[in-house]
Amino acid sequence: MDTTHRLIPEHPYESYDEYLKQYGGKSPVLKARQAGPDTVIKEVKDAGLRGRGGAGFPTAIKWTTTKNHPCPTRYVVCNASEGEPGTYKDRFLIQKNPYATIEGMLIAAHVVSAKGLYIAIKGVYKREIARLEKALEEVRAKGLLDGVPFTIIHGPDSYLYGEEKALLEVVEGNEPMPREAHYPPFEKGLFASIESPNPALVNNAESYARVPSIIHHGAASFRAIGSPDTAGYLIFTLCGDVAKPGLYEVEAGITLRDLLNKYGGGPKPGRKFKAEISGVASGVVPESKFDTPADFGSLAKAGGGLGSAGFIVMDDSVNIPRVAQTLTHFLYVESCHQCGSCKSGLREASLALNEFCEGRTGKSDPIERALAAVMGGSQTTRCYLPVEGGLMLPSLIKNFPEEFKDQAAAVAAPMFATPKIKDYDEAKHVITYDAHYSEKQPDWTYAAPGETVLIR
Ligand SMILES: Cc1cc2nc3c(=O)[nH]c(=O)nc-3n(C[C@H](O)[C@H](O)[C@H](O)COP(=O)(O)O)c2cc1C
């Protein structure tokens, strides 16, 4: 197998020297420093690298904007908070190969002349933190940090921590509360004042990790992998109803059908695929559209989304209103309630779906109410979280309208487990969800162990 541009080695790299063997012992960080910022940006641009954090934003544009900002105090921040349901790829990457992310950050720091670097990860990801600390010491010992401070931030176990403006708040020592929409990280970065906005470059852990091999091998060889829309490899998480759940690094543009059959082992015995959804931030893709290439553009066109390439797979045993109930509840519980569209809109949608799934009858059609609630007011929000509800819920209703007319079937169906991934046993191909998630309350405290919190 050609391993060029692949991030996941067969066995975890045991040392920085072992990682560097693929580059003949010479770090791509040194090559990037010799080449200079403009050449590096050109390579990243020509490679067609798109951010792996969910939105697929072109990485080179972000780097250029930060580099050209008139404020001389700039920071490089890595989003390793990984909170999207159905996704485990950043933790898997850090376990196997923490060096690529660190090197990618150092290359970015050279490009934007950063005064400091931060890796923002959840405090509960202890194994990954230990791995990063050791890797960072090895890279420091090689003299590659150049005296610039490099800090690992142990943040909260909350979904909003992954939102880039909330992430910067956490780096500053605050709660994960997204800033106003008019303060993107490249306008108000870290420890900003009116005189000094200190822009921050925020990229996902995998986005940074893709850069060293682009610098070493050149843009063209990276661009040749994947699809015209999305270059390179993706680290897919396949969870839910597949025979072989797991983490798979595969070329972007493979069809969903091939991905789920060849890598995911097909449906579970005796079952048929029904649909997949990438986290909670996009629409659902029904099985009839499984010939869609798994890349940003194609999945968006099919009404779904690539997101962070974590696919929650559903088979014919799954009741879709129950999926809607669980995912909407997740968004409401995780929201910070600073904007009306989360505080009231997602709450109302969650209430209405609970009413439907519990067989209660209210004053009006609960599905109509839920739809109206998630579609309202998303233009004025601080972050994208309520927009996610406005994509996910209408798409589930549109694709499976009959199921939303059958209240008795929803009542009879079991609760859909929140696919917030806690762990992955690679040898056994077992992905474990956070069993305590159902205890989390909208004020982010936890109810008694075993208690399921539902909004009524
Ligand atoms: C509610 C919410 C949660 C998010 N969670 C994550 C996350 O866990 N990891 C991540 O990289 N990006 C997450 N994002 C996206 C980030 O805001 C940001 O777009 C990303 O870090 C940019 O990196 P990229 O350009 O390299 O993709 C989240 C966004 C929202 C609105």
The ligand as a MOL file (V3000), in Angstrom:
LIG
                    3D

  0  0  0     0  0            999 V3000
M  V30 BEGIN CTAB
M  V30 COUNTS 31 33 0 0 0
M  V30 BEGIN ATOM
M  V30 1 C -21.2940 23.6740 17.7210 0
M  V30 2 C -20.0210 23.4840 16.9400 0
M  V30 3 C -19.1290 22.5000 17.3120 0
M  V30 4 C -17.9280 22.3180 16.6060 0
M  V30 5 N -17.0770 21.3330 17.0010 0
M  V30 6 C -15.8900 21.1840 16.3610 0
M  V30 7 C -14.9450 20.2060 16.7890 0
M  V30 8 O -15.1950 19.4430 17.7320 0
M  V30 9 N -13.7600 20.1240 16.1340 0
M  V30 10 C -13.4570 20.9550 15.0690 0
M  V30 11 O -12.3650 20.8700 14.5100 0
M  V30 12 N -14.3310 21.8770 14.6310 0
M  V30 13 C -15.5280 22.0160 15.2540 0
M  V30 14 N -16.3910 22.9860 14.8340 0
M  V30 15 C -15.9970 23.8450 13.7040 0
M  V30 16 C -15.0780 24.9820 14.1760 0
M  V30 17 O -15.8980 26.0770 14.6000 0
M  V30 18 C -14.1480 25.4770 13.0810 0
M  V30 19 O -14.8840 25.7210 11.9260 0
M  V30 20 C -13.0180 24.4860 12.7540 0
M  V30 21 O -12.2330 24.2370 13.8860 0
M  V30 22 C -12.1490 25.0700 11.6560 0
M  V30 23 O -11.1340 24.1940 11.3130 0
M  V30 24 P -10.8630 23.7410 9.8050 0
M  V30 25 O -10.9480 24.9680 8.9350 0
M  V30 26 O -9.4900 23.1780 9.8490 0
M  V30 27 O -11.9140 22.7460 9.4590 0
M  V30 28 C -17.6230 23.1540 15.5070 0
M  V30 29 C -18.5460 24.1450 15.1210 0
M  V30 30 C -19.7400 24.3010 15.8150 0
M  V30 31 C -20.7010 25.3590 15.3900 0
M  V30 END ATOM
M  V30 BEGIN BOND
M  V30 1 1 1 2
M  V30 2 1 2 3
M  V30 3 2 2 30
M  V30 4 2 3 4
M  V30 5 1 4 5
M  V30 6 1 4 28
M  V30 7 2 5 6
M  V30 8 1 6 7
M  V30 9 1 6 13
M  V30 10 2 7 8
M  V30 11 1 7 9
M  V30 12 1 9 10
M  V30 13 2 10 11
M  V30 14 1 10 12
M  V30 15 2 12 13
M  V30 16 1 13 14
M  V30 17 1 14 15
M  V30 18 1 14 28
M  V30 19 1 15 16
M  V30 20 1 16 17
M  V30 21 1 16 18
M  V30 22 1 18 19
M  V30 23 1 18 20
M  V30 24 1 20 21
M  V30 25 1 20 22
M  V30 26 1 22 23
M  V30 27 1 23 24
M  V30 28 2 24 25
M  V30 29 1 24 26
M  V30 30 1 24 27
M  V30 31 2 28 29
M  V30 32 1 29 30
M  V30 33 1 30 31
M  V30 END BOND
M  V30 END CTAB
M  END
